[in-house]
Amino acid sequence: MRTITVELAARGYPVHVGEGLLDRADLLREAVAGRHVLLVTDENVAPHHLPGVRDALHGLQVATVVLPPGEQEKTLAQWTRLLEALAGLGASRDATVIALGGGVVGDMAGFAAATWMRGVRFVQLPTTLLAMVDSSVGGKTAVDLPQGKNLVGAFHQPALVLADTATLRTLPPRELRAGLAEVVKYAALGDIDFLTWLEGHAGQLLDRQPDALAEAIGRSVAHKAAIVARDETEAGERALLNLGHTFGHAIEAEQGFGGLVHGEAVAVGMVLAARLSARLGLCPAADGSRLASLLDALGLPTALPGGLAADALLARMRLDKKNVSGRLRLVLLDGLGAARVVPDVDEDAVRAVLSP
């Protein structure tokens, strides 16, 4: 087991990464504060992992909610369902909400924990690569609106993250590849050596070789933990973690959350961000080509899906939370391994990279 600690001003918490951690009832029980537990998962994860986690919580008052899978279910209606489950449980302020699943489950359960009685304890048990390396760490919780992704949410840090790499054996190949997009993000924004390592280990990662996955997860979590420790609520540096995301979220929303999955949309978004960076004279065009080649080697899309109009995507991008006074504020590249937040980005330049 490898442990990375997220050090925050108020408190820190451990992120444990390793094989078979969901079997460690001792680790899970230590993170539960009182006797009430809401366990949230989805229909894809429940058959594989729900019974074992419930067994680990034996003796506690546990309510379980099994959500339909998919980003389209990350809604205010489903969030209300979780709050009603907490009410039905009689959950007090020492209750614990446990998220067992991917990013959607984590975001939903985390937002319920953040808003029940103004905030109760929260534990993340990520079962997808994307959740392990990104959404389970850092305390961002949210639900979507039809107008855009993650527009309603709160910062609410977990008390514990248990990333059991054994759960990746049952992960569909598409979801594994989607998680690798977030791994590439950490390399592209701040670690060129890691990017070179990924280029040399793409095949091993796709083959789910344990050592390669453990290395990629550990390095990604360490990068995120360091940034979150310096900027918990995204007042500055943490915005860098959104490389490719403003484009990606716009794609997801414009497709009605039924086209590209999040990691795929981020992969396309990173390529678009690199092209925009080159267009603005911030980095060589060759860097964008190198990034696209790595993403392609990992089986990820690198081009905009058909049928998406540039102006429609731009309208979605204007709703991004990083914008200031209605002006686009994007994470762009000074070169692979070096990113920065650029304010007041020219919309005509963005429209050009969004146009066929």
Buried (B, 14 or more C-beta within 10 A) or exposed (E): BBEBEBEBEEEEBBBBBBBEBBBBBEBBEEBBBBBBBBBBBBEBBBEBBBEEBBEBBEEBBBBBBBBEBBBBBBBEEBBEBBBEBBEEBEBBEEBBBBBBBBBBBBBBBBBBBBBBEEEBBBBBBBBBBBBBBBBBBBBBBBBBBEEBBBBBBBBBBBBBBBBBBBBBEEBEEEBBBBBBBBBBBBBBBBBEEBBBBBBEBBEBBBEBEEEBBBBBBBBBBBBBBBBBBEBBEBEEBBBBBBBBBBBBBBBBBBBEBEBBBBBBBBBBBBBBBBBBBBBBEBBBEEBBBBBBEBBBBBBBBBEBBEEBEBEBBBBBBBBBBBBEEEEBBBBBBEBBBBBBBBEEBBBEBBEEBBEE
